[in-house]
């Protein structure tokens, strides 16, 4: 069973992302939710997930800082990070991928966007 | 300035339609302000700052009844189970999504931008009318939606636009 951590300060966004993930093939996955980067990091340090889905704009620790922590941690470096944020454009996407993001999607999220972004993981 | 207003209106309409359709399966229609069935007491407001490359504030007003409909649809719950926490979270997330999509549409692909976290405006606040540089009004399921942009100098945006 895949384990997925979703980090977003909005409960609505976390719920939407989870439903879209279930639709594209993660209906059997175990989901854990975090309201910011610190919470997400604490969840992942206990048990590295198969996928981290993270927003960028979050209080306490933002998504970009979380991405940098994950990619600097020997325990978490191999966790694929999917960024879903309203603050995305080609320039930001390139910057986040250079920092180690697996894929970047703009909000509002929908199953088709997720399916395309996660195709390599879904085919494993 | 007139061209900028036209472009903002055009881009915003597309963004509003896409956001409401994707989040809650609701279609929107742009209308004149006097076509809105406005009752100020039944509107909820959120605001958010664009902090770079220019500074401006985006205000979103949604009818309380519309927010209830969206929460019911998104969370698949009954009216009596809706909480105020869900109402304000949906309002904030809708504004966050709208603002990001609008800036993505307006700015060139190589221009990064930053947004603050959305903030819910208390019902008893004093409206900030003097700096409103753009307003647009919509009906979503016959219920009012309005978006207002305040800025000290919107002219700065003209120099950054991709069109």
Interface residues (C-beta under 8 A of the other chain):
Chain A: X9 X10 X11 X12 X13 X15 X16 X57 X58 X59 X85 X86 X87 X88 X89 X90 X91 X92 X95 X106 X107 X108 X109 X110
Chain B: X18 X19 X22 X23 X74 X75 X85 X86 X89 X90 X92 X93 X96 X97 X99 X100 X101 X103 X104 X107 X109 X110 X111 X112 X113 X114 X115 X116 X117
